[in-house]
């Protein structure tokens, strides 16, 4: 494809925030994660983990909230829940 004289071979489209809203999906994942364990989501939890990435978030969650599952199991649960949310 040519646009204004430039041949375009590929393009990148960031659809998060335009077509998809991952913030609400991740908020639901967090809420469901704690609900499955009979708890409410802790105050300030999202703010604390948002800059950490998955591995550090799992480490933080396990350490600070006494989660018995391994960090790998926590991450797998989160990713499964996100996948289910996007599929449905």
C-alpha positions in Angstrom: 0.0 0.0 0.0 1.2 3.5 -0.8 0.3 6.5 1.3 1.6 9.9 0.2 4.4 8.3 -1.8 5.6 6.0 1.0 5.2 2.2 0.6 3.7 0.7 3.7 4.6 -2.9 4.3 3.3 -3.2 7.9 1.7 -1.1 10.6 1.3 -1.3 14.3 -2.1 -0.5 15.9 -2.4 -0.1 19.6 -6.0 -1.0 20.3 -5.9 -0.9 24.1 -7.8 2.2 25.1 -9.5 2.5 21.8 -11.2 -0.7 21.0 -10.4 -2.7 24.2 -10.3 -1.4 27.7 -7.8 -3.6 29.5 -8.0 -1.5 32.7 -11.5 -2.7 33.6 -10.5 -6.3 32.6 -7.6 -6.3 35.0 -9.7 -4.7 37.8 -12.1 -7.6 37.4 -9.3 -10.1 37.5 -7.9 -8.6 40.7 -11.4 -8.5 42.3 -12.1 -12.1 41.3 -8.7 -13.3 42.5 -9.3 -12.1 46.0 -13.0 -13.0 46.0 -12.0 -16.7 45.2 -10.1 -16.5 48.4 -12.9 -15.1 50.4 -11.5 -11.6 50.6 -12.2 -8.1 49.3 -9.7 -6.5 47.1 -7.3 -4.5 49.4 -7.4 -0.7 49.4 -4.7 0.6 47.2 -3.9 -2.7 45.6 -4.2 -1.7 42.0 -2.1 1.4 42.6 0.6 -0.7 44.2 0.9 -3.4 41.5 0.2 -1.3 38.4 3.9 -0.4 37.8 5.3 -3.8 38.7 4.5 -6.1 35.8 3.2 -9.7 36.2 6.2 -11.3 38.0 6.7 -8.6 40.6 2.9 -8.2 41.1 2.7 -11.9 41.8 5.6 -11.7 44.2 4.0 -8.6 46.0 0.6 -10.3 46.2 2.0 -13.5 47.6 4.2 -11.8 50.2 1.7 -9.1 51.3 -1.5 -11.1 51.4 -0.4 -14.6 52.4 -1.4 -16.3 49.2 -0.4 -20.0 49.3 -0.1 -20.5 45.5 3.3 -20.1 43.9 4.0 -16.9 41.9 3.8 -19.0 38.7 0.3 -20.3 39.7 -0.8 -16.8 40.5 0.3 -15.5 37.1 -1.3 -18.5 35.3 -4.6 -17.7 37.1 -4.4 -14.1 36.1 -3.6 -14.8 32.5 -6.3 -17.5 32.3 -8.9 -15.0 33.7 -7.8 -12.3 31.3 -8.0 -14.7 28.4 -11.5 -15.8 29.4 -12.6 -12.1 29.7 -11.4 -11.3 26.2 -12.9 -14.4 24.7 -16.3 -13.8 26.3 
